[in-house]
Amino acid sequence: MSCHETGDCDVDADETIALVGCPNVGKSVVFGELAEQYVDVSNYPGTTVDTTEAAFGDAKLTDTPGVYGISSFDEEERVTREIVLEADAVVNVVDATQLDRDLFLTLQLLDMGIPTVVALNMMDEAEADGVDIDADALEAELGVPVVPTVAVDGEGIDELRERVPEATAPASTPVERWFDELPDDVGASRAEKTLIVEGDEPTAERVSSGAIVADGGVPALTEIGQREDVYGHRRRRVEDVVGGVLSREERDSSWAERFSDLMLDPLTGTPIALAMLGAIFYFIGVVVAQKVVDFLEITVFGEYYNPIVEGAVEGILPAASWAEPIEFMLINGNLGLLTITVQYIVGVLLPLVIAFYFVIGILEDSGMLPRLAVLTDRGLNRIGLNGRAIVPMIVGVGCVTMAVITTRMVGDRRERLISTALLGLAVPCSAQLGVIMGLLAGLGLIWWFGYLGVLLLVLGVAGLFLDRTLPGEQTPLVTELPRMRVPRPRNILRKTYNRTKMFLREAIPLFAVAAVAISALEYVGGFAVIQRVLSPVTALVGLPQEFARVLLLGLVRRDFAAAGMTDMAFTTAETFIGLVVITLFVPCILSMVMILKERDAKSALLMWVGSWVVAFGVGGLLAVIL
């Protein structure tokens, strides 16, 4: 009989400890404090949900997605359920300001017989709200260790670390009264029995697949669930526990609560949101994507790094025919493995990744992110997205490559596909936009508004088309509004560092492979062939043959295409059409690599082909009109 069935076991070496809690309870901060070092950040097998693992003594610490219960209502709950069922113990992080909400999950874990220790987090905020919780009384009520913590300041973490080996669960719980409805030969653990009586069909199906239960097999178990009765009973138990350990003193609203009310009111929240989005764009799209990146690319790499590396490679390799392709692969001017590739990763991608994760860390820790999503939800609903997609769209104006990564925060797979497709299609990056604005300035203000109008129209039509054609339904925005607070610099910097490190560990090999492949294609004359193939296509949009060279540059990097138009003698209409086409044309190689990494090969190919169709379709229509 396993410890999950008896609840009578402690944590030993070489075991797995799962960190479990509701969203926005400070779970990732607790994980960062407990973890000795980050081991791996990856998708749980068969899902798009991130899980993080780290060393914890001789045990493995696994951070799970934030959930309100262990079940299968969504992908996050399914992943958490599987991890909990395999874990030897759980650290349950509870928000002290939301005790009546979070204890439902705690009692569910204990009902399942999972050895648990409770981290009663955010005690400082509970105190500020006039909430007093008797941690010793709570420990007595639950029958498991309870440790008060303020994770962002590291308070209570040492005690929590020391008490993890004491993780335990009651030998029996009131939920067992429903076990009598299960067949005698069900052959399930206490955790599985709890989930079955709660109506968790995947668990019932898994248990039934091992043995025929009664005469009905799977239906016999899937029809047993008494979810409403079990959940209702558990909620009453939560009320009893909270009533015995918590007292509250009424206090005036804090500045954070007043500011939160202002943000949620469309009349005051809209200008606040616009100012915030403008600040995000200025920081990522102007300060970092233009000024910092320009300095790194032009000065650091252009004047120092690349010339030094090129000279070193030319000095090391002999002037022989066999060395020529090697030299070209390493230092060619388009995507040399030791020069331009390093320049892209260190000079372009790294500062943008750091800036993005820094901004997201501030928005997360301050509580601004969910409020921003609520404000923009209605507008984005019209193109098949919900409010979570606002951040990728804003970041995309800074860098589409970086924005593709941010689609991880968008609803489900369907909405991630829509947002990624729109980013690759109709959102120009800041480097490209800077050149485009310069060219449009010479045409006149009316052409600038025309350019914006075309892009917004394409964005809306493409969003509606994808929303109507992709299987599935739009996910409504259901989000927890955490308490607003002043972000802690230490926590933001730690999250930025760890997320950046994990991202680069995954991305660098992909960019290196892409660089080698493109350099090989260029060396054997593939680029020249592509340019000849593209030449007839330019006639479709009423542009001269030399525009094919611009498109070829755009395949490598979007701003190269915009820059390539600056020395071409086009008419006003031709310039306008060309700018629209290169904006709607395929994303740059860095963005395509990230789309391939974040989505899948089929989706990436469809987006790539779709960009060709839309770019030349819209360009051809404009050529007819103009």
N, C-alpha and C positions, 0 to 999 in steps of 0.2 A: 504494500500500500504506500503511495507517494505522500510526500509532505503536503501536497496540495489537497489531498483528501482528508488528512488528519489535522492539518494546521500545526503540527507539533514538530517543527524543524527550525534550525538556524542556518545562517549563511556560512558555507565553508569555502575553501580555496577552489579555484578553477570553476567558478560558477558564474551565472549571468544575473546581473541586477538591472532591472528595468526602471527607468525614471518615468513616472506616469502622473499626469495632472490635466486639469482643464486648460483651455487656451488663456494666455495672458496672466499666468500665475507666477511668472518668474522661473519657470522650469529650466529654460536654457541657461539662466544665470547660475542656478544651483548646479546644473551639469558642469558648467565651466569651472566652478569652484571645486567640485568633487573630483573632476577628471585630472589624472596625473599628466596625461598628454593625449591630444586628439589622435585617434587611430584611423578612422575612416568615416567619410560622409558619402552615402550612396543611396540609390533608390532601393526600397524593399523589393525583393524579387517579384516580378509580375505587376508592379505598380509604378506610379510616378511620384510616390511619397518619399521624401528624404528621411533617413534615419541616421543617427550619429552614434559611433561607438568609441569608447576610450578605455584605457586601463584604469582599474581601481584595485590596487593591491594585486592579488593573484586572480581577482575576478574581472569580468568584463562588464562595463557600464554602458547601457544602451538607452539613448534618449528617444522617446516615442513622440508622435504627433500629439498636439493638444486635443483632448476629447472630453466630452461630458459623461460618457459611459462606455463600457466595454460591450460592443455589439457589432452590428454590420450595417448600420444605416448609411454610412458613406465609406470612402476608401480609407480615410484616416482611422476610423474606428476599426475597420477590418484589419489594418496593419497592426494597430495597438493590441487588438485581441490576440492575434497570432504570437506577438512578442511576449505578452503577459502569460499566455498558456505555456510557453517554453521557458519562461524565466524561473529562477530559483528564489528570487525575492524581488520586492518592489519598494522603491522610495516614492511615496505618494506626496507630491507637492500640493499644498492647499493654500489658497489665498485667505488670509485671516479676515479680510474685509468682506469676503463672500462665503463665509463658513456654511451657511444654510444651502448654498448651491453646490459647493465642492464636496461636502460630506456624502452626497449621494454616490459619487464615484468611490469614495473611501469605503463605504459600507458594502458596495458591490464587490470590491476586491476582497474584503474580509469574508463575505458570503461565499465567495469562490474558494476560500481557503488559501489565498496567496499570502505567504509571509510578507508582512508590510511594516515599514516604519514611516511615520508621517512627519513631513517637514512643514511646520505651520509658518508659512512665509508671509512677508509684508506686515510684520507685527508693528513696525513703526507707523505705517499708514493706518492700521486699525486703531492705534492709540490716538493718532491725530483726528480720527473720526469720532472719538469718544467711545470706542468699542474696547471692552475689557474681556479677555478670554482667559479662563483658568486652565492652563495647559496641563497641569497635574490632574485636574478633574476630567479633562478630555481624554487623557491617557487611560484613566481608570474606566471611563465609559466605553472606550473602544477596545481596551485590552491589548493595545500595541504601543510601542514607544512613540511619543510625540515630542518633537524638538522645535521650540520657537526659533525662527530665523529671520534675519534681514539680509538676504543673499547679496544684494547689490553692495553692501558694506562688509560682507564676509562674516557677519555676526551669526553665531550658532552653527557655522559650518563644521568647525572642529568637533563639536559635540555630536552633530549629525553623523559625521564620518565614523566616530567611535561607536555609535549606537546602531549602525547598519547591521553588524553581526547579530544584534538582538531581534531582528525582524521576525515577526511571528504572526499568527492568525488564530482566532478563537477555534476551539475544537469543534464547535457546532454553532449554527446560527438559526434564527427563526425561519429562513427561507427553506430549510430542510423539510418543513411541513408539506411543501409541494412535491418533494421527491417521491412521495407515496404514489403519485400518479404515474410514475415511470415504471416500465416493465422491470421485473426482477433481474432479468438477464441483460440489462442495457449495457453493462460493461464500460461505464464512463467514469471519469474522475469527478470529484466534487465540483471542480471548476466547470467542467463540461455539463454536469447535471444542472448547475445554476443557470448557465446560458440556455440550456434546452427549455427549462421551465419558464424562462423569460422570452421564449419564442425566437431564439436565434437559429434560423434555418440552416445556415452553413455548418454550424456545429452539429445540429441534429443529423444532417446529411452525412457529415464525416463519421460520426459515431455509428450511424446505421450502415455505412459502407463496409464496416469491419465485421458485422454480424447481422443476421436477419432478426429484427426485433418484432416479437409477437408474430402475427400473421401478415401484418401490413407493411413491414419493412420501413422505408423512410417516412411515408405518410403517418405511421403510428407515432413517430417522435415529433414531426413537424406540426402535428395537430394538437400536441399536448400543451403548448405554450400558454401561460397565463400571465402575459406581460403586464396588463393593466393591474391585476391583483398584486403581483409581486412588486411592481414599481410603486403602486400606491402605499403598500405596506412599508416599503423602504423609506418613502418620503415622510411618513408619520414617525418612523424611527429617527430620521434626521431631525425633525422638529423637536422630539423629546430630548435628544442629545444636546442640541443647540440651546434649548431652554434651560438646561442644567448647568451649562458652562459659560454662557455669554451674558453680559450685561451691557447696556448702552446708555450713554449720557448724551442728551440732545445738545448739538452745537450749531452755530451759524454756518452757512455755506462758505466753503473755502474759495480762494481765487481760482483754483483749478476747476471747480464745479461751475462757477460763473462763466469762465471762459469756454468750458465745454458746452454750456447752454447757448452761448453766442455762436459757436461753430455749427451747431445743429439747426439753428434757425436760418433758413435760406436767405432772409433779408440781410443778416449780418455775416452769416457763414460764407456766402458766395464771395464777397470781396476779400475776406480772410483767406479763403482757399486760393483765389486768384493770385494774391500776394505771395502765398506760400509756394504755389507752383511756379510763379515767376522767379522766386528766389532759388528754387531747385534748378530751374533751367539755367539761370545765370551762373550758378556755381558749377554745375556739371557741363552745361553746353557752352559757356563762354570762358570762365576762369580755367577749368580743367581741360575741356576738349579743344579749346583754341590756344589759350595763353601757355598753359603748362605743357601741353602736347607739342605746340609749335616750338617752344624753347628746347624741349628734349629732341625733337626730330631735326630741327634746323641747326641748333648749336651743338648739343651734346653728340648726336649721332652724325649729323651732316659735316661738322667741322672737325670732330675729333675721332669718335669711335670707328665709323665706317672707313675713313682714309687709313687709319692705323691697321685695321684688320685686313683691308685690301692689300696694303703694302706688305703685311706679314705673309699672307697667303701667296702673293706673287713671288715673294722672296724664297719661300719654302719649296713651292712646286717648281719643277724644272720646266724649261721651255720646250716641252715635248708634246707630240700630238695626243698621247694617251692622257696627259694631265689637263688638256684643255676642257673636256666636259666636267671634270672634277672642279676645276677653278670656276667654271660657269655656275655650277650648282651651288657653290659656296658663297660667291660674291657678286652674282649678276645684279644689275640695277633694278630689277622688278621685284624679285622675291628671293634674293640670295639667302641661303640657310644661316650664314654667320653674320650677315649684314642687315638686309631689309627685314628679314623675319624676326631677328632679335630687336630691331628698331620697332616693329609693330607690337611685339609682345611687351617690351619694357617701356618704350617711348609712347605708345598709344594705349594699349590695352591695360597695362598695370595701373597707370594713374586713374583711368576711367573706372576700373573695377574698385579700386580703393575709395574713390569719391562716391560711387554708387552705394557700396556697403556702408560707408560712413553716414550718408544721408538716410538710408533705410534704417540704420541703427537708431538715429535720432528720432525718426518718425515712429518707429516701433516703441522705443522706451518712453517717449513722451505721451503716447496714446493718440497721436495725431492721425496715424495711418487709417484706422477704421473710420474715423470721423470724416476724413477726406473721401473715403469710399462711399459713405452714406450720402454725402453732398452731391457727388457726380453720378450716382447710380441711375437716376431717371434718364439723363441724356444718353448714357452708354447703353441702356436697355434697348434703344432704338436700332442699334447695330449688332444685337445679339450678345452683348457683353454686360457685365455688372460693374459696380463702382470700383472693384479691385483693379480693373484694367487701366485706371487713370495714370498710375505711376509708370507702367511700361510706355504709354503713349508720350508722356512728358520726357522720360529718359531717352526715348527714341529720337527726339529732336536733338539731343546731345550726341548719342551714338546708338545706332540701331543694333550693333553687335551686343552692346551692354543691355539694351532694352529686351532683347530676346531672352536673356537670362532672367530678367525680372518677371517674365510671364509665368514663372513658377508660382507666384503669389496669386495668380488668377484662377478662380473656380476650378472647373473640371477640365478634362482633356479637350473637350469640344471647344470651350472658350479659350483655352491656350492655343489651339490651332487657329481660331479666328483672329486673336490678337497678334499672333506671330505673322500670319498672312498679311494683315493690314500694315504691320510695321515694315515688312519687306517690300510692300507695294507702294504706299503713298505717304510715308513719313520720311522726309529728307533729314540726313544727319547734319550736325552743325557745320562740319568742315565743308560739306557740299553746299549747304545753305548760304554760307558766307560768300562763296564765289557766285552763286546764283543771284543773291541780292545785289551784288555789284553789277552784274550784267543787266538785271532788270532795272536798276537805277538809271541806266543809260537809255532805256526804252520809254520810261515814263510811269507815273503812278498807276494809270489805268491798267497797264500790263501786269503790275504787281498784284493788284486786286484780282485780275483775271487768273493769274497763276494760282493764287490761294483758292479761288472759287473752284477751279478745275480739280485741285487736289481734294478739297472737302467733298465735292460731288462724287469723285471716284471712291473716296473713303466710305461715304454713306452708302453708295450703291453696292460696293463690294461687301460691306458688312451685312447689308440686307440680303444679298445673294447667298453668302455663306450661312447666314442664320436660317434661311429658308431651305437650303439644300443639304447641309450637314445633318446626319441622323442625331436624334436626341433633342432635348429641350433646354432652353436657357435656364441656368441655375440662378434662382433668386438670391439676392444678397442677404445672407443671414450672418451677422457678425456681432461678436461681443464688444461692447464699448468699455474698454478698461479705464481705470482711473487715470486722469491726466496728471503728469508729474514732471519734474525737472530731470532730464536725462543725466545719468551718471557717466562722466567722461571715461572712467576706467572700464566700465562695462561696454561702452560703445567701441572703444579702441580694441578691446579684447575680441569682441565679435567681428569687427572689421578685419583684424589680423587673421583670425581663424578661417573666416569665410573666403578671404582673398587667397590664402594659402591653399585651401582645398580646391578652389576654382582653378588656379594656375596649375596645380598638379594634374588636373583632368585636361585642361585646355592646351598646354604646351605641346604634348605629343601630337595632338590633332593638327595644330598649326604647322608643326615640323613636317608631318606627312604631306599636308596640302602644299607646302612650299616646295618640297622635292618634286611632287607630281607636276606642278605648274612649271617649274624650272625645266624639267625634262621635256614637257610639251613645247616650251618656247625654244629649247635648244635644237629640237628636231624639226623646227619650222612650223609647228602647229599653229602658232599665233598668226603667221602670215596667211595660212590656209583659212583660219577663222575670219580674218579681215576680208579676204576675197569673197567668202560665203556671205558675209554681212552686207557687202556693198549693194547687191540688188534690193535688200530689205529696206535700205534707206529711201529708195524711190517710193515706197508705200506711204511715207510721211512727207513726201515732197521736199526732201533734203538731198544735197549733192553727195556724191560717192565718198568724199573725204570724211563725212560724218561717221563712216564705219570705224575709223580710227578712234573716235570719241567713245563709241560703244565698246570697243575692245579695251580701252583704258578703264571704262566703268566696270568691266568684269573683274578687274583686279581691285580697284578702289573707287568709290563713288566720286570723291572730290577730284580725282584725276580726270574724270570725264568732264566735269564742270570746268576745270582749268583748261582742258583741251579745246574748249569752245572759245576761249578768250582771244585766240589768234586766228580765228576763221572769219572770213568776210561774208557774213550772212545778212539777209534783209531783216527788218524788224520782226516780221511774221515768222521767218525761218528760225530766228533766235528764240522766240517764244515757244515754238513747237519743239525745238531741240531741247530746251530746258525742261519742258513737261515730259518728254520722252526719257531723258536720262534720270529724272526723278522717279518715274514709274518703272524704269528698267530694273533688271535683276539686282539684288543686293550684292555688295562687294564680297570678296572671297572670305573675309573674316566673318561676316554675318552669315554666309552660307554654311560655313563650318559649324557655327554655333547653332544654326537651325537644324542641321543634321544631328548634332549632339543632343539638343534638347527635345526634338521631336523624333522623327524616324525617316528612313531613306525615301519611302513612298511620299510622305507629306512634303519633304524638302523638294523632291523632284516636281511635284504638282505645283508648289509655290513658285519654283524657278520657271517652269513652262508658263504658268499663269501670268507671271510678270511680263514675259515676252508678248503674250497675247494682248494684255491690257495696255502696255506701253505703246505698241504699234497700232492697236485698235483706236485708242484715244488720239494718238498722234495723227493717224490717217483721217479721223473725223475732223480734227482741228484744221488739217491741211485743206479739206474740202470747204470748210466754213470760211477760212481766212484767205 
